[in-house]
């Protein structure tokens, strides 16, 4: 089965990517070279540099992305350039340190202060409605590319074959070595055409062969889990992490404001091959 849940794993640099850069002031007196798309305190940023940054961040060439996305990425790049200057000015990073090293050093210098339990509890009470787990099922599946293979697997299951064993022998899904186990899934995690069938199965029951664009599926529900409110003990760690991230974000916002007052930034939109609608001042403004 395709992966029904896209997980976003938190990382320190992701905090920086979430920053919204505000408008800095000032501009250079001399005009830029034709390939210069921005100037940060007199240092030129070329389009080639921006294009390399975009591809590193998105795994896509800049030409494949729309103007709003490129505008946000240019703002993100300029904001990171400002924060690298702050890190070097504070002696946290060497002059030859690359951007990621400098930003990581800056983040390590963030003011300490672990959230106390009462803060996490207050957030839990405020967001209790968001901490409801819906009804879920534990699910196994067999995925084949042909109807013939699916029918053969279903025939074995109909006479009592072990589902996990059948999945290991027939399934082409990455879960096959693990008996086709898909983990715990809610209705919203499943394609609409499968959710009704799967949530109609009793524990241990096996579905008929279901056809999809990417193959033929057979499902088995191994357990049904009722909806419930996540208890505070389970939610405390993630709530505390959210509080920590918010504190770092506020701190970083302050550093960006400080950097704007020190370093002039200007975007030269006439040298950009896309319509810039970002947060930084342009040469014509």
C-alpha positions in Angstrom: 0.0 0.0 0.0 1.2 3.5 -0.6 2.2 5.5 2.4 -1.0 7.0 3.6 0.5 9.3 6.2 3.1 11.9 5.4 5.2 12.5 8.5 7.0 15.6 9.2 10.0 15.1 11.5 11.1 18.3 13.4 14.7 19.6 12.9 16.5 22.7 14.2 17.0 24.1 10.7 13.2 23.8 10.1 12.7 26.5 12.6 14.7 28.9 10.5 12.8 27.8 7.3 9.5 28.8 9.1 10.7 32.4 9.8 9.0 35.2 8.0 11.6 37.9 7.1 10.4 41.4 7.6 11.3 44.5 5.5 15.0 45.6 5.9 16.1 49.1 5.0 18.9 50.6 3.0 20.5 49.9 -0.3 23.8 50.0 -2.0 24.9 53.1 -3.9 26.3 51.2 -6.9 24.2 49.3 -9.4 24.6 45.5 -9.4 26.0 43.3 -12.0 23.4 41.7 -14.4 23.5 38.3 -12.5 23.1 39.9 -9.1 19.6 39.3 -7.6 20.2 40.8 -4.2 22.8 42.6 -2.0 23.3 41.9 1.7 25.4 44.6 3.4 27.3 45.1 0.2 27.8 41.4 -0.6 26.2 40.3 -3.9 23.9 37.3 -4.2 23.9 35.9 -7.7 21.2 34.0 -9.5 23.4 31.0 -9.8 23.8 31.0 -6.0 20.0 31.3 -5.5 19.4 28.5 -8.1 21.8 26.2 -6.2 20.1 27.0 -2.9 16.6 26.3 -4.4 17.6 23.0 -5.7 19.3 22.0 -2.5 16.2 22.9 -0.5 13.6 21.4 -2.8 15.3 18.8 -5.0 13.8 20.7 -8.0 15.4 23.1 -10.4 14.3 26.8 -10.0 12.8 26.8 -13.4 10.3 24.2 -12.4 8.9 26.3 -9.5 6.3 29.0 -9.4 7.0 32.7 -8.5 5.5 32.6 -5.0 7.6 29.6 -4.1 10.8 31.2 -5.5 10.0 34.4 -3.7 9.7 32.6 -0.3 12.9 30.7 -1.0 14.8 33.9 -1.9 13.5 35.5 1.4 14.6 32.4 3.3 18.0 32.5 1.8 18.5 36.2 2.6 17.3 35.8 6.1 19.8 32.9 6.6 22.5 35.2 5.2 21.6 37.8 7.9 21.6 35.2 10.7 25.0 33.9 9.6 26.4 37.4 9.9 25.0 37.6 13.4 26.6 34.3 14.3 30.0 35.4 13.1 29.7 38.8 14.7 29.0 37.1 18.1 31.9 34.8 17.7 29.8 31.7 17.4 31.0 30.7 14.0 34.3 31.1 12.2 34.5 33.3 9.1 35.0 30.2 6.9 32.1 28.2 8.5 29.4 27.3 6.0 25.8 28.4 6.4 24.5 25.3 8.1 27.4 25.2 10.6 26.9 28.9 11.4 23.1 28.5 11.8 23.5 25.4 14.0 26.0 27.3 16.2 23.5 30.2 16.5 20.7 27.8 17.5 22.9 26.2 20.1 23.3 29.6 21.7 19.5 30.1 22.1 18.6 31.0 25.7 18.1 27.9 27.9 14.8 27.4 29.7 13.0 24.1 29.7 9.2 24.4 29.9 7.8 23.4 33.3 5.1 20.8 33.5 2.5 23.5 34.4 3.1 25.2 31.0 2.6 21.9 29.1 -0.5 21.2 31.2 -2.0 24.6 30.4 -1.3 24.0 26.7 -2.9 20.6 26.9 -6.0 22.0 28.5 -6.2 24.7 25.8 -5.8 22.2 23.0 -7.6 19.2 24.3 -10.0 19.2 21.4 -7.0 18.8 19.1 -5.7 15.8 21.0 -8.5 13.4 20.1 -7.4 10.2 18.3 -10.2 8.9 16.0 -11.2 5.3 15.6 -8.4 3.3 14.1 -7.6 -0.2 12.8 -4.5 -2.3 12.8 -4.1 -3.4 9.2 -2.3 -5.9 7.0 -2.4 -6.0 3.3 -1.3 -8.0 0.2 -0.5 -5.9 -2.9 0.0 -7.6 -6.3 0.4 -6.2 -9.8 -1.9 -8.8 -11.4 -5.4 -10.0 -10.8 -4.2 -13.6 -11.1 -1.7 -13.2 -8.2 -4.3 -11.5 -6.1 -6.9 -14.2 -6.8 -4.4 -16.9 -5.9 -3.5 -15.2 -2.6 -7.2 -14.7 -1.8 -7.9 -18.4 -2.5 -5.3 -19.5 0.0 -6.6 -17.1 2.6 -10.2 -18.4 2.0 -9.1 -21.9 3.2 -7.3 -20.6 6.3 -3.8 -19.7 5.3 -2.0 -17.3 7.6 -2.3 -13.8 6.2 1.3 -12.8 7.2 2.7 -15.8 5.4 0.7 -15.1 2.3 1.8 -11.5 2.3 5.4 -12.5 2.5 5.0 -14.8 -0.5 2.7 -12.8 -2.8 2.9 -9.1 -1.8 5.0 -6.5 -3.6 4.5 -3.9 -1.0 7.6 -2.9 1.1 5.7 -4.3 4.1 5.8 -7.8 2.7 8.8 -9.0 4.9 6.8 -7.9 7.9 3.7 -9.8 7.0 2.1 -6.9 5.3 1.7 -4.9 8.5 0.5 -1.3 7.9 0.4 -0.1 11.5 -2.5 1.9 12.9 -4.6 3.8 10.5 -7.7 6.1 10.8 -10.2 6.7 8.0 -8.5 9.9 7.0 -5.3 8.0 6.5 -6.8 5.8 3.8 -7.9 6.3 0.2 -11.6 7.0 0.2 -12.4 4.0 -1.9 -10.7 1.7 0.7 -11.8 3.3 3.9 -15.4 2.1 3.7 -14.4 -1.5 3.1 -11.7 -1.6 5.7 -13.7 -0.1 8.5 -16.5 -2.6 7.7 -14.2 -5.5 8.5 -14.3 -7.3 11.9 -11.0 -8.2 13.6 -9.5 -11.1 11.7 -11.7 -10.7 8.7 -10.2 -10.5 5.2 -11.5 -8.3 2.3 -12.2 -9.4 -1.2 -9.6 -8.3 -3.9 -9.9 -4.6 -4.4 -8.5 -3.0 -7.6 -6.7 0.3 -7.7 -4.6 2.2 -10.2 -1.4 0.8 -8.8 -2.4 -2.8 -8.2 -4.7 -5.3 -6.5 -5.2 -5.2 -2.7 -6.4 -7.6 -0.1 -6.8 -6.3 3.5 -7.0 -7.9 6.9 -8.0 -5.9 10.0 -6.2 -7.4 13.0 -7.6 -5.1 15.6 -10.0 -2.1 16.0 -9.1 0.7 18.3 -11.8 3.1 19.6 -11.3 6.8 19.4 -10.0 8.4 22.6 -8.5 11.6 24.0 -4.7 11.4 24.3 -3.9 11.6 28.0 -1.6 14.3 29.2 1.2 11.8 30.0 1.4 10.8 26.4 1.2 14.3 25.0 3.5 16.1 27.5 6.7 15.5 25.6 5.4 16.8 22.3 3.7 19.8 23.9 6.9 20.7 25.7 8.8 20.5 22.4 6.3 22.8 20.8 6.8 25.3 23.6 10.6 25.1 23.1 10.3 25.6 19.4 8.1 28.7 19.8 10.6 30.2 22.2 13.4 29.7 19.7 11.3 31.2 16.9 10.5 34.3 19.0 14.2 34.6 19.8 15.2 34.2 16.1 12.7 36.8 15.1 14.4 39.2 17.4 17.8 38.4 15.9 16.4 39.1 12.4 15.1 42.5 13.6 18.5 43.2 15.0 20.2 42.2 11.8 17.9 44.4 9.7 18.9 47.4 11.7 22.6 46.6 11.0 22.7 45.3 7.5 21.1 46.7 4.4 19.4 44.2 2.1 18.1 45.0 -1.4 16.5 42.7 -4.0 17.0 43.5 -7.7 13.9 42.1 -9.2 14.8 43.2 -12.7 17.5 40.5 -12.6 15.2 37.8 -11.5 13.5 35.4 -14.0 10.4 35.4 -11.9 8.0 37.9 -10.4 9.2 38.6 -6.9 6.6 39.2 -4.3 8.6 38.7 -1.1 9.2 40.6 2.1 12.4 42.4 1.3 12.8 45.8 -0.2 13.4 46.0 -4.0 15.6 48.4 -5.9 12.6 50.2 -7.3 10.9 50.8 -3.9 
